[in-house]
Amino acid sequence: MNQRALLPTPQSVAEAVAALSPLCSRVDVFPNLFDASRVRWAAMAAAGIWRRRPYDVRWLWQPSLSRFLADLADGAPFDVVHVDTVGLMPHAAAFGDLPLVLNHHNIESQMLHRRAERDPGVMRRLYCRREAAKLQRYEREACRRAAVNITVSALDAERLLALVPGVRARVVENGVDIEYFHPARTRGRAGSLVFAGTMNWYPNQEAMRFFLREVWPLLLAENPERHLTVIGREPPAEVLVATRQGRVSAPGFVEDVRPYLAEAAIYVCPIRDGGGTRLKVLDALAMQKPLVATGLAVEGLELVEDEHYLRAESPADFVRQIRRLEESPELCERLGANGRRLVEARYAWDEIGRRLEQAYATARATSSTDGRQLRNSRSSVHNALSRAP
């Protein structure tokens, strides 16, 4: 699936296909029809209020992809089917009783429940609450259909098992290319802070709004020479307004984030919403950058407070922890070195690949061992998932 937020131009799609082609026997692209038109997307989202299927499923449903997969399944033998997010599960119906591995980048219903609690808009809170309930019901069906459910953290695995007791869950963390993201030669420019993330994703938007409204004025009052760089496609209005004052930069999407991370003295991650684990946190740690973050920002990662990062929840916390780092090169060095060692040991691609292969092997073994009994137990769930939204 081609999500416009990630691959906005034909050139970016072509580059992604070129990168994947050496690793895959074939690569086919199916643009998301709803992402191509704001009007069509809004109509789909509004109409879904009265439908049982959650937004995630309706947004990712594509008849052309369904037909393609039906033809593909009919003509080639497969051992395991990897479904990369719960919203794509209706498309897996084309593969019948083949063992499925369902990947959970987050526990999506839990993320929606959080947003329903925090979103300032009354109507958005009501919409998110209703969608969270629908998505939770759907997750229960989908997870039972899968031979193995992959989560990106042990905490998400616990949440999944609480939601769907008894399902097979394996933890395969998000990883980082430790050769590509390597320590910078310098500590970065004094007083410089950086945050990187997809800026059209609600948790990142909310994080930067909080930081610019409540933390940044305090930091500038203490030291007017500080500078903040916010990296990511489609920064919200608050970020763009802040750039006019000269102490904030927002370059948008960048092809290579490493020079921006290298130039900064401190990586800040004021995430207060969302789920899963933050890839850019791992990138920063791999580059040996000292990190100041909320507890939620590092949730699910094996980071220890004051060993791998400094924790900050309130505006005053952020000011105090950033000041600590600016006043202590030794603390910066210790946190950065500890973070690099952690990602080398736990989040490097080789280690992540090994765990993913184990999950696939478990799925195959489960299918072979359980046989007809497993297929019969899944049949009603399979039929429920296979219906088009």
N, C-alpha and C positions, 0 to 999 in steps of 0.2 A: 504494500500500500504506500502511496506517495502522499505524505502529509505536507500541505503547502507551507506550513510554518517551518518545516525542516528542510524541504527541497523546493524553494520558491520559483526556480527558473528551469527551463529546459536544459541549460548548461549544467546546473547543479545535479539534476537527475542523471544526465549523461555521465558526469563524473562519478556518481555513486555506482552506476552500472559498471563503469570501467574498473572501479576498485573491487567490486564483488566478483566480476567475471572470472578472474584467475582462481577463485576459491570455490566456484559453483559450476555445475554442469550446464546450467542455463539461468538467466535472470530475466524475469518478465515484470513490467511495470504497469500498475493499474491506478491511474489518478483517482483521488477521492472526489466524487462528483459534488458532494456538499461543500468541500473546501473551495471549489472553483467559483461559487456564487454565494455572496452574503445573503441574498434574498432566499435562495433555495435552502441554505443552511438554517436561516431563521424560521422558515416555514416548517422544516423538519423538526426543529427543536420545539416549536410551539405545538405542533400536532401531536408530539409525543406525550404531552401532558395527560392525554386521555388513553394512552396505549399502555399495555402491560410491559412491553419490551423496554429496557432502559436505553437512555441516550447513547451510551457507548456502543451498543449493538446496532442501533439504527444508523448511527453516524458512519460505521464501518461496513455496512451492508452494501455490496455491489453485485448486481445480477451478472455482469460480465465476468467478474472474478469467480463467481459460483459456477458458471458454465465451464470456464476454463479448467477449474479444479476437477470438475466431474469428468471431463475428457482426459485430464492428466492421470487421475486415479484409475481410469479404465485401461490405460495403456502401458503402465510402468509399475514394477514391483517396488514397494517401499517397506522399510523395517519399522520406522518411527515417524510420526508427524509432529513437528514442533509448531505450536500455536503461540504467537508472541504476546498476545494480550487477550483478556477474557472476551472483549468485544468481537473478536474474530471467530469465536467458537461456532457460530452457525455455518461458516464455510468449511469447517472440519467434517461436517456430515458427509461430504463427498467421499471420504476415505473409510466409511463404514466402521468396522470393528478394529481397524489398525490401532495399535497403542498410541495414545496422544500424550505429549508432554506440554503442559500448559504453563506458560511463563507469566509471573505476576511482577511487573515492575513496581507496583504498589499494591496494597489491598484497596482496590478502587472505591468500594463502598465506604470504607473507613475514612478515606480522604474526603469524600463528599459529606459525610457526617460532620467532619471537622469544619469544612467550609460553611455548612449550614449553621454552625454555631458562631462563626466569626464574621461572615460577610455583612457589611454595613447595610446592604439593601434588603428590605423586608421581603419583597417579591422573590429576589434571588435566593434568600434563605428558605422560603417555602418551596421553591422549585428544587433546590438542592436536597432538601429533606425528603421530598417525594421521590426524587431520582435515586437517592441513597437506599431507600427501602426497596425499590424495584431492582436495583443493581445487586443488593444483598441476596434477594431471592434467586436472581439469575446466577450469581457466583456459586450458590449451593448446588444448583443443577450442573453447572459447568465443571466444577471441581470434582464431582463424583464421576463424571464422564472420563476425566483424565486418568491415565495410568499413574502419572507422576505430576505433581504440582511443584514448580520451581519458584522460590521466593528469593529476594536479594538480601535478606538478613534473617537471622534467627528470630528476631522480634516479629517480623512479618509472618514467619512460619507459625509462631505462637498465635498470632491473630487469626491466621487462616484456619488453624486447627480448632480454635474457639468458635469460629463461624461454621465450620464444616467438620465436626469431630470424625476422626477415623480415616480421613483421606491421607494418601501418601504425599508427604511434603519433603522436598530436598532443598537445602540452602545452597545457592550458587550466587555469590556476591557479585556486584558490579566490580569491574576491574579497571586497570590503568596500564597503559603501555609505558613501562618504566625506562625503556630506552629512548622513547620519543620525549617524554617528560622527564628531564634530568635536571639536577641542581644547577642553578644559575651561578655564574662566577662571582657575582657581587650580591650584597644583601638587598639591593634596591635603593631607590631614591628616598632620602629621609622625609618622613611625613606623608608618604604616598600609600594609599589604600586601594584595594581592587576587589571587585566582585564580578563574577562571570556566571551567566545562566541565561536560558531562553527567556527573554523578557515578555513574551506573549503568554507565558504560563502563569496562572494566578498566584501561586505561592511566591514566585520570584518578584512579581509586581508588588505584592503586598509587603514583602520584605524591604524592598527599596523605598516604598512609600513611608514605612515606619522609620527607616534609617534616615531618610532625608528630612522628614518632619521633626523627629524627636531626638535623634542622635547627632546629626551633622551640625546643626547650629551650636550645640555644646562644644563639639570638637573645634569648630572654627573660632569660637569665643576664646578658647584656651590657647589655640595656635592658628592664626589666620593663614599660615603658610602650608597647611595641610592640603592634600589633593586627593580626590576620589575618582577612580575610573570604573564605570559601570559598562560591562561588555555583554552584548546580547542583542539579538534581532528584535526590532519593534519595541524600543523602550517606551514606557508610558509617559504621559504628559508631564507628570511631576519631575521625572528625570530630565526631560528636555528643557523644562523651565529652569531647573537648577544649573544646567550648563551655561546659561546666559550670564551667570555671576562669575564665571571664569575659574572656579576652583573645582568644578566637576566636569569630567569628560564622558561622553557616551558615543563611542565609535560604532555602535551597532554590531552587526555580525562581522566577525573577522575570520579570515582563512586560517590564521595561526595565532592562537591565544598565548603562546609561550613568551613572546617578547613583552607582552603586557604584564604577565605574571612576573617575569624576571625583573622588570623595572620597578615593581611595587615592593615596598618594605613589609607590608602586612596584608594578608588575605582576610576579608571580613565576610561572614555568612550569617546575616540576621534573619534566617528563615523562621517563621512562626506558624506555618501551615504546611500541609502536604504530607507525603509518605514516601516509602522506599528509601533509597540512599542517594546522596548527591555526588554525581560524577565529578563535578568541578572541584569539590573538596579533595577528592583523591588526586586530581591533577595538581592542585596546589601543594599537597603534601609530598607528592613525587618530586616536585621542584624545590622541596625543602623550605617552603614558605611558612613562617609562623602564622597560626590561625587563631582568630577570635570568632566564636560562633555561639549560637544558642544551643541548648541541649537537643532541641528538635532537629537542628541542622545536621548534627552528627549522629542522629538516632539510627540504630542498626549497624553502625560502623564500630569496630573494636577500638575506639579511641578512649583514652583515659584522661580525664580532666587534669590539667597541670602537668601532664606528661607528654601528651600529643597536641593539646590545644588549650586555650584559655576560654572559659565559659562566661558568657554575658547574656543576660536576659533583659535587663532594663537599660534605658539610655545611660544612666550613671555607670552601670556595669561596663558598657562598651567603652566609655571614656576612660574609666580606670584601667581596664585591661590593655587598651591601646597605648595608654601612657606608660604602663609597666614595660611593654615591649620596646617602646621608643627610648626608654631610659636604661635598658639592660640588653646590650648586644649578646651577653652570655645567655640570657633567657631565650632570645631569638634563636641563637645557635643550637641550644639544647632541644627546644621544641621542634625545630626544623629537622635536626638529625634523627630524632625519635620518630617523627612522621615518615621520613624517607625509609627508615628501617622497617616500619610497620607495613608500608605498601609493598616493599620488596618481599616480605615474608608471607603476606596474606592476600594481596590484591593484584599481584602481577598476572599477566595474561596466561602464562603457562599453568599456574595454579588454578585459575578460573576454568581454563579449558579442561583440565583433568576432572574437575568436579562435574562439569557439564557432560562429559563423556560417561561418567558414572551414573548420572541421572538417566541418560538414554539407555544404558545397559540395564538399569533397574526397570525401566518401562518395558523393554523387550522381555526380560525375564518374568515380569509380572504377567504379561500377556500369555507367555508360553506355559507358565505354571498354573494359572487360574483357569485357562481354557474356556470351555463352554459355560461354566458357572459364572465366570466374570462377565462374559458377553451377555448372558441372559439378565444378569443383575443390572447391566447398563442400558438395556434396550429401551426402557421407558424414558430414561433421561436423554438418550441419544435422539429419540423421536421428538422429544420436546425441544431440543436445541436445534434440530434440523429445519424447523419451520422458518420461512423467511419472515423478517420483522414486518 
